[in-house]
């Protein structure tokens, strides 16, 4: 594990160390996200604007996934009337 120090200015600004920028593939204008993990620690990740970085994140499906059907099912589930409501 490597550690890199950075100072925070009176305006709350800091410079991301060069080694970290290289590790995260950050260029000028890139966006980073701070994720509070809940145990007093914070993760810094590069914010990606596409979905290609998600490839393989959830493993390989055991069978092909029909994206259109999956979206339709999700929309139907979210827009279906609540069965616990009583019409007056």
ZAKOLVO-53251 format. One record per residue: x, y, z of N, C-alpha, C in turn; residue number from 1; residue in three letters; chain. Coordinates in nm, 2 decimals. Layout:
BEGIN
<pt n_east="X" n_north="Y" n_up="Z" ca_east="X" ca_north="Y" ca_up="Z" c_east="X" c_north="Y" c_up="Z" nr="NUM" rest="ALA" kette="A"/>
...
END
This chain:
BEGIN
<pt n_east="0.09" n_north="-0.12" n_up="0.00" ca_east="0.00" ca_north="0.00" ca_up="0.00" c_east="0.09" c_north="0.12" c_up="0.00" nr="1" rest="UNK" kette="A"/>
<pt n_east="0.06" n_north="0.22" n_up="-0.08" ca_east="0.13" ca_north="0.34" ca_up="-0.09" c_east="0.05" c_north="0.46" c_up="-0.03" nr="2" rest="UNK" kette="A"/>
<pt n_east="0.12" n_north="0.55" n_up="0.03" ca_east="0.05" ca_north="0.67" ca_up="0.09" c_east="0.11" c_north="0.79" c_up="0.02" nr="3" rest="UNK" kette="A"/>
<pt n_east="0.02" n_north="0.89" n_up="0.00" ca_east="0.06" ca_north="1.02" ca_up="-0.06" c_east="-0.01" c_north="1.13" c_up="0.02" nr="4" rest="UNK" kette="A"/>
<pt n_east="0.07" n_north="1.23" n_up="0.05" ca_east="0.02" ca_north="1.34" ca_up="0.13" c_east="-0.02" c_north="1.45" c_up="0.04" nr="5" rest="UNK" kette="A"/>
<pt n_east="-0.12" n_north="1.53" n_up="0.08" ca_east="-0.16" ca_north="1.65" ca_up="0.01" c_east="-0.22" c_north="1.75" c_up="0.11" nr="6" rest="UNK" kette="A"/>
<pt n_east="-0.19" n_north="1.88" n_up="0.09" ca_east="-0.24" ca_north="1.98" ca_up="0.18" c_east="-0.38" c_north="2.03" c_up="0.13" nr="7" rest="UNK" kette="A"/>
<pt n_east="-0.46" n_north="2.08" n_up="0.22" ca_east="-0.59" ca_north="2.14" ca_up="0.19" c_east="-0.57" c_north="2.29" c_up="0.21" nr="8" rest="UNK" kette="A"/>
<pt n_east="-0.61" n_north="2.37" n_up="0.12" ca_east="-0.61" ca_north="2.51" ca_up="0.13" c_east="-0.72" c_north="2.56" c_up="0.21" nr="9" rest="UNK" kette="A"/>
<pt n_east="-0.72" n_north="2.69" n_up="0.24" ca_east="-0.82" ca_north="2.75" ca_up="0.32" c_east="-0.96" c_north="2.75" c_up="0.25" nr="10" rest="UNK" kette="A"/>
<pt n_east="-0.95" n_north="2.73" n_up="0.12" ca_east="-1.08" ca_north="2.72" ca_up="0.04" c_east="-1.12" c_north="2.57" c_up="0.03" nr="11" rest="UNK" kette="A"/>
<pt n_east="-1.05" n_north="2.48" n_up="0.09" ca_east="-1.09" ca_north="2.34" ca_up="0.09" c_east="-1.04" c_north="2.27" c_up="-0.04" nr="12" rest="UNK" kette="A"/>
<pt n_east="-0.95" n_north="2.33" n_up="-0.11" ca_east="-0.89" ca_north="2.27" ca_up="-0.23" c_east="-0.77" c_north="2.19" c_up="-0.20" nr="13" rest="UNK" kette="A"/>
<pt n_east="-0.74" n_north="2.09" n_up="-0.29" ca_east="-0.62" ca_north="2.02" ca_up="-0.28" c_east="-0.57" c_north="1.98" c_up="-0.42" nr="14" rest="UNK" kette="A"/>
<pt n_east="-0.45" n_north="1.93" n_up="-0.43" ca_east="-0.40" ca_north="1.88" ca_up="-0.55" c_east="-0.39" c_north="1.73" c_up="-0.54" nr="15" rest="UNK" kette="A"/>
<pt n_east="-0.45" n_north="1.66" n_up="-0.63" ca_east="-0.44" ca_north="1.51" ca_up="-0.63" c_east="-0.30" c_north="1.48" c_up="-0.68" nr="16" rest="UNK" kette="A"/>
<pt n_east="-0.22" n_north="1.40" n_up="-0.59" ca_east="-0.08" ca_north="1.37" ca_up="-0.63" c_east="-0.07" c_north="1.30" c_up="-0.77" nr="17" rest="UNK" kette="A"/>
<pt n_east="0.03" n_north="1.33" n_up="-0.84" ca_east="0.06" ca_north="1.28" ca_up="-0.97" c_east="0.04" c_north="1.13" c_up="-0.98" nr="18" rest="UNK" kette="A"/>
<pt n_east="0.10" n_north="1.06" n_up="-0.88" ca_east="0.09" ca_north="0.91" ca_up="-0.88" c_east="-0.06" c_north="0.86" c_up="-0.88" nr="19" rest="UNK" kette="A"/>
<pt n_east="-0.14" n_north="0.93" n_up="-0.80" ca_east="-0.28" ca_north="0.89" ca_up="-0.79" c_east="-0.35" c_north="0.93" c_up="-0.92" nr="20" rest="UNK" kette="A"/>
<pt n_east="-0.32" n_north="1.04" n_up="-0.98" ca_east="-0.38" ca_north="1.08" ca_up="-1.11" c_east="-0.35" c_north="0.98" c_up="-1.22" nr="21" rest="UNK" kette="A"/>
<pt n_east="-0.22" n_north="0.93" n_up="-1.22" ca_east="-0.19" ca_north="0.83" ca_up="-1.32" c_east="-0.26" c_north="0.70" c_up="-1.29" nr="22" rest="UNK" kette="A"/>
<pt n_east="-0.26" n_north="0.66" n_up="-1.16" ca_east="-0.33" ca_north="0.53" ca_up="-1.12" c_east="-0.48" c_north="0.53" c_up="-1.17" nr="23" rest="UNK" kette="A"/>
<pt n_east="-0.55" n_north="0.65" n_up="-1.15" ca_east="-0.69" ca_north="0.65" ca_up="-1.18" c_east="-0.71" c_north="0.69" c_up="-1.33" nr="24" rest="UNK" kette="A"/>
<pt n_east="-0.61" n_north="0.73" n_up="-1.40" ca_east="-0.63" ca_north="0.77" ca_up="-1.54" c_east="-0.69" c_north="0.90" c_up="-1.55" nr="25" rest="UNK" kette="A"/>
<pt n_east="-0.66" n_north="0.99" n_up="-1.46" ca_east="-0.72" ca_north="1.13" ca_up="-1.46" c_east="-0.64" c_north="1.22" c_up="-1.55" nr="26" rest="UNK" kette="A"/>
<pt n_east="-0.72" n_north="1.30" n_up="-1.63" ca_east="-0.66" ca_north="1.40" ca_up="-1.71" c_east="-0.72" c_north="1.53" c_up="-1.66" nr="27" rest="UNK" kette="A"/>
<pt n_east="-0.67" n_north="1.65" n_up="-1.70" ca_east="-0.73" ca_north="1.78" ca_up="-1.66" c_east="-0.88" c_north="1.78" c_up="-1.70" nr="28" rest="UNK" kette="A"/>
<pt n_east="-0.96" n_north="1.82" n_up="-1.61" ca_east="-1.11" ca_north="1.82" ca_up="-1.64" c_east="-1.18" c_north="1.69" c_up="-1.60" nr="29" rest="UNK" kette="A"/>
<pt n_east="-1.10" n_north="1.59" n_up="-1.56" ca_east="-1.17" ca_north="1.47" ca_up="-1.51" c_east="-1.24" c_north="1.49" c_up="-1.38" nr="30" rest="UNK" kette="A"/>
<pt n_east="-1.33" n_north="1.41" n_up="-1.35" ca_east="-1.41" ca_north="1.42" ca_up="-1.23" c_east="-1.38" c_north="1.30" c_up="-1.14" nr="31" rest="UNK" kette="A"/>
<pt n_east="-1.37" n_north="1.33" n_up="-1.01" ca_east="-1.35" ca_north="1.22" ca_up="-0.91" c_east="-1.47" c_north="1.22" c_up="-0.81" nr="32" rest="UNK" kette="A"/>
<pt n_east="-1.49" n_north="1.10" n_up="-0.75" ca_east="-1.60" ca_north="1.09" ca_up="-0.65" c_east="-1.53" c_north="1.05" c_up="-0.52" nr="33" rest="UNK" kette="A"/>
<pt n_east="-1.59" n_north="1.11" n_up="-0.41" ca_east="-1.55" ca_north="1.07" ca_up="-0.28" c_east="-1.66" c_north="0.98" c_up="-0.22" nr="34" rest="UNK" kette="A"/>
<pt n_east="-1.62" n_north="0.86" n_up="-0.18" ca_east="-1.72" ca_north="0.77" ca_up="-0.13" c_east="-1.69" c_north="0.74" c_up="0.02" nr="35" rest="UNK" kette="A"/>
<pt n_east="-1.78" n_north="0.78" n_up="0.11" ca_east="-1.76" ca_north="0.76" ca_up="0.25" c_east="-1.80" c_north="0.61" c_up="0.28" nr="36" rest="UNK" kette="A"/>
<pt n_east="-1.71" n_north="0.53" n_up="0.33" ca_east="-1.74" ca_north="0.39" ca_up="0.35" c_east="-1.81" c_north="0.36" c_up="0.48" nr="37" rest="UNK" kette="A"/>
<pt n_east="-1.82" n_north="0.46" n_up="0.57" ca_east="-1.89" ca_north="0.44" ca_up="0.69" c_east="-1.81" c_north="0.40" c_up="0.81" nr="38" rest="UNK" kette="A"/>
<pt n_east="-1.68" n_north="0.36" n_up="0.78" ca_east="-1.59" ca_north="0.32" ca_up="0.89" c_east="-1.49" c_north="0.43" c_up="0.92" nr="39" rest="UNK" kette="A"/>
<pt n_east="-1.52" n_north="0.55" n_up="0.88" ca_east="-1.42" ca_north="0.66" ca_up="0.90" c_east="-1.32" c_north="0.68" c_up="0.79" nr="40" rest="UNK" kette="A"/>
<pt n_east="-1.35" n_north="0.60" n_up="0.68" ca_east="-1.26" ca_north="0.61" ca_up="0.57" c_east="-1.33" c_north="0.66" c_up="0.44" nr="41" rest="UNK" kette="A"/>
<pt n_east="-1.26" n_north="0.71" n_up="0.35" ca_east="-1.31" ca_north="0.76" ca_up="0.22" c_east="-1.23" c_north="0.71" c_up="0.11" nr="42" rest="UNK" kette="A"/>
<pt n_east="-1.31" n_north="0.66" n_up="0.01" ca_east="-1.24" ca_north="0.61" ca_up="-0.12" c_east="-1.25" c_north="0.72" c_up="-0.22" nr="43" rest="UNK" kette="A"/>
<pt n_east="-1.15" n_north="0.73" n_up="-0.30" ca_east="-1.16" ca_north="0.83" ca_up="-0.41" c_east="-1.15" c_north="0.75" c_up="-0.54" nr="44" rest="UNK" kette="A"/>
<pt n_east="-1.25" n_north="0.77" n_up="-0.63" ca_east="-1.26" ca_north="0.69" ca_up="-0.75" c_east="-1.28" c_north="0.79" c_up="-0.87" nr="45" rest="UNK" kette="A"/>
<pt n_east="-1.23" n_north="0.75" n_up="-0.98" ca_east="-1.25" ca_north="0.83" ca_up="-1.10" c_east="-1.40" c_north="0.81" c_up="-1.15" nr="46" rest="UNK" kette="A"/>
<pt n_east="-1.47" n_north="0.92" n_up="-1.17" ca_east="-1.60" ca_north="0.91" ca_up="-1.22" c_east="-1.60" c_north="0.88" c_up="-1.37" nr="47" rest="UNK" kette="A"/>
<pt n_east="-1.67" n_north="0.78" n_up="-1.41" ca_east="-1.67" ca_north="0.74" ca_up="-1.55" c_east="-1.80" c_north="0.78" c_up="-1.61" nr="48" rest="UNK" kette="A"/>
<pt n_east="-1.80" n_north="0.82" n_up="-1.73" ca_east="-1.92" ca_north="0.87" ca_up="-1.80" c_east="-1.99" c_north="0.78" c_up="-1.89" nr="49" rest="UNK" kette="A"/>
<pt n_east="-1.93" n_north="0.66" n_up="-1.90" ca_east="-2.00" ca_north="0.56" ca_up="-1.99" c_east="-2.03" c_north="0.44" c_up="-1.90" nr="50" rest="UNK" kette="A"/>
<pt n_east="-2.07" n_north="0.33" n_up="-1.96" ca_east="-2.09" ca_north="0.21" ca_up="-1.89" c_east="-1.99" c_north="0.10" c_up="-1.91" nr="51" rest="UNK" kette="A"/>
<pt n_east="-1.90" n_north="0.12" n_up="-2.00" ca_east="-1.80" ca_north="0.02" ca_up="-2.04" c_east="-1.72" c_north="-0.02" c_up="-1.92" nr="52" rest="UNK" kette="A"/>
<pt n_east="-1.70" n_north="0.07" n_up="-1.82" ca_east="-1.62" ca_north="0.03" ca_up="-1.71" c_east="-1.69" c_north="-0.07" c_up="-1.61" nr="53" rest="UNK" kette="A"/>
<pt n_east="-1.82" n_north="-0.09" n_up="-1.64" ca_east="-1.89" ca_north="-0.19" ca_up="-1.56" c_east="-1.88" c_north="-0.33" c_up="-1.61" nr="54" rest="UNK" kette="A"/>
<pt n_east="-1.83" n_north="-0.35" n_up="-1.73" ca_east="-1.82" ca_north="-0.48" ca_up="-1.79" c_east="-1.74" c_north="-0.58" c_up="-1.69" nr="55" rest="UNK" kette="A"/>
<pt n_east="-1.81" n_north="-0.69" n_up="-1.66" ca_east="-1.75" ca_north="-0.79" ca_up="-1.58" c_east="-1.76" c_north="-0.77" c_up="-1.43" nr="56" rest="UNK" kette="A"/>
<pt n_east="-1.82" n_north="-0.66" n_up="-1.39" ca_east="-1.83" ca_north="-0.62" ca_up="-1.25" c_east="-1.92" c_north="-0.73" c_up="-1.18" nr="57" rest="UNK" kette="A"/>
<pt n_east="-2.02" n_north="-0.78" n_up="-1.24" ca_east="-2.12" ca_north="-0.87" ca_up="-1.18" c_east="-2.10" c_north="-1.01" c_up="-1.23" nr="58" rest="UNK" kette="A"/>
<pt n_east="-1.98" n_north="-1.04" n_up="-1.29" ca_east="-1.96" ca_north="-1.18" ca_up="-1.34" c_east="-2.02" c_north="-1.20" c_up="-1.47" nr="59" rest="UNK" kette="A"/>
<pt n_east="-2.02" n_north="-1.32" n_up="-1.52" ca_east="-2.07" ca_north="-1.36" ca_up="-1.65" c_east="-2.21" c_north="-1.43" c_up="-1.63" nr="60" rest="UNK" kette="A"/>
<pt n_east="-2.32" n_north="-1.38" n_up="-1.69" ca_east="-2.45" ca_north="-1.45" ca_up="-1.68" c_east="-2.44" c_north="-1.59" c_up="-1.73" nr="61" rest="UNK" kette="A"/>
<pt n_east="-2.52" n_north="-1.68" n_up="-1.66" ca_east="-2.52" ca_north="-1.82" ca_up="-1.70" c_east="-2.60" c_north="-1.84" c_up="-1.84" nr="62" rest="UNK" kette="A"/>
<pt n_east="-2.68" n_north="-1.74" n_up="-1.87" ca_east="-2.75" ca_north="-1.75" ca_up="-2.00" c_east="-2.76" c_north="-1.61" c_up="-2.06" nr="63" rest="UNK" kette="A"/>
<pt n_east="-2.79" n_north="-1.59" n_up="-2.19" ca_east="-2.80" ca_north="-1.46" ca_up="-2.24" c_east="-2.91" c_north="-1.38" c_up="-2.17" nr="64" rest="UNK" kette="A"/>
<pt n_east="-2.89" n_north="-1.25" n_up="-2.16" ca_east="-2.99" ca_north="-1.16" ca_up="-2.10" c_east="-3.06" c_north="-1.08" c_up="-2.20" nr="65" rest="UNK" kette="A"/>
<pt n_east="-3.19" n_north="-1.08" n_up="-2.21" ca_east="-3.27" ca_north="-1.00" ca_up="-2.30" c_east="-3.29" c_north="-0.86" c_up="-2.23" nr="66" rest="UNK" kette="A"/>
<pt n_east="-3.21" n_north="-0.76" n_up="-2.27" ca_east="-3.21" ca_north="-0.63" ca_up="-2.21" c_east="-3.35" c_north="-0.57" c_up="-2.22" nr="67" rest="UNK" kette="A"/>
<pt n_east="-3.41" n_north="-0.58" n_up="-2.34" ca_east="-3.54" ca_north="-0.51" ca_up="-2.36" c_east="-3.64" c_north="-0.57" c_up="-2.27" nr="68" rest="UNK" kette="A"/>
<pt n_east="-3.65" n_north="-0.70" n_up="-2.25" ca_east="-3.74" ca_north="-0.77" ca_up="-2.16" c_east="-3.72" c_north="-0.73" c_up="-2.02" nr="69" rest="UNK" kette="A"/>
<pt n_east="-3.59" n_north="-0.72" n_up="-1.98" ca_east="-3.55" ca_north="-0.68" ca_up="-1.85" c_east="-3.60" c_north="-0.54" c_up="-1.81" nr="70" rest="UNK" kette="A"/>
<pt n_east="-3.58" n_north="-0.45" n_up="-1.91" ca_east="-3.62" ca_north="-0.31" ca_up="-1.89" c_east="-3.78" c_north="-0.31" c_up="-1.88" nr="71" rest="UNK" kette="A"/>
<pt n_east="-3.84" n_north="-0.38" n_up="-1.97" ca_east="-3.99" ca_north="-0.38" ca_up="-1.97" c_east="-4.04" c_north="-0.43" c_up="-1.84" nr="72" rest="UNK" kette="A"/>
<pt n_east="-3.98" n_north="-0.54" n_up="-1.79" ca_east="-4.02" ca_north="-0.60" ca_up="-1.66" c_east="-4.00" c_north="-0.49" c_up="-1.54" nr="73" rest="UNK" kette="A"/>
<pt n_east="-3.89" n_north="-0.42" n_up="-1.55" ca_east="-3.86" ca_north="-0.33" ca_up="-1.44" c_east="-3.96" c_north="-0.21" c_up="-1.45" nr="74" rest="UNK" kette="A"/>
<pt n_east="-3.99" n_north="-0.16" n_up="-1.57" ca_east="-4.09" ca_north="-0.06" ca_up="-1.58" c_east="-4.23" c_north="-0.10" c_up="-1.54" nr="75" rest="UNK" kette="A"/>
<pt n_east="-4.27" n_north="-0.22" n_up="-1.58" ca_east="-4.40" ca_north="-0.27" ca_up="-1.53" c_east="-4.41" c_north="-0.29" c_up="-1.38" nr="76" rest="UNK" kette="A"/>
<pt n_east="-4.30" n_north="-0.33" n_up="-1.32" ca_east="-4.30" ca_north="-0.35" ca_up="-1.17" c_east="-4.31" c_north="-0.21" c_up="-1.10" nr="77" rest="UNK" kette="A"/>
<pt n_east="-4.25" n_north="-0.11" n_up="-1.16" ca_east="-4.25" ca_north="0.02" ca_up="-1.09" c_east="-4.37" c_north="0.10" c_up="-1.12" nr="78" rest="UNK" kette="A"/>
<pt n_east="-4.44" n_north="0.07" n_up="-1.23" ca_east="-4.56" ca_north="0.14" ca_up="-1.26" c_east="-4.69" c_north="0.07" c_up="-1.23" nr="79" rest="UNK" kette="A"/>
<pt n_east="-4.68" n_north="-0.05" n_up="-1.19" ca_east="-4.80" ca_north="-0.13" ca_up="-1.15" c_east="-4.87" c_north="-0.06" c_up="-1.03" nr="80" rest="UNK" kette="A"/>
<pt n_east="-5.00" n_north="-0.07" n_up="-1.03" ca_east="-5.08" ca_north="-0.01" ca_up="-0.92" c_east="-5.04" c_north="-0.09" c_up="-0.79" nr="81" rest="UNK" kette="A"/>
<pt n_east="-5.03" n_north="-0.02" n_up="-0.68" ca_east="-5.01" ca_north="-0.08" ca_up="-0.55" c_east="-5.13" c_north="-0.17" c_up="-0.52" nr="82" rest="UNK" kette="A"/>
<pt n_east="-5.11" n_north="-0.29" n_up="-0.50" ca_east="-5.22" ca_north="-0.39" ca_up="-0.47" c_east="-5.28" c_north="-0.37" c_up="-0.33" nr="83" rest="UNK" kette="A"/>
<pt n_east="-5.21" n_north="-0.30" n_up="-0.25" ca_east="-5.26" ca_north="-0.28" ca_up="-0.11" c_east="-5.35" c_north="-0.16" c_up="-0.10" nr="84" rest="UNK" kette="A"/>
<pt n_east="-5.36" n_north="-0.07" n_up="-0.21" ca_east="-5.45" ca_north="0.04" ca_up="-0.21" c_east="-5.59" c_north="0.00" c_up="-0.22" nr="85" rest="UNK" kette="A"/>
<pt n_east="-5.68" n_north="0.07" n_up="-0.16" ca_east="-5.82" ca_north="0.04" ca_up="-0.18" c_east="-5.89" c_north="0.16" c_up="-0.25" nr="86" rest="UNK" kette="A"/>
<pt n_east="-5.95" n_north="0.12" n_up="-0.37" ca_east="-6.02" ca_north="0.22" ca_up="-0.45" c_east="-6.15" c_north="0.26" c_up="-0.38" nr="87" rest="UNK" kette="A"/>
<pt n_east="-6.18" n_north="0.39" n_up="-0.36" ca_east="-6.30" ca_north="0.43" ca_up="-0.30" c_east="-6.40" c_north="0.49" c_up="-0.40" nr="88" rest="UNK" kette="A"/>
END
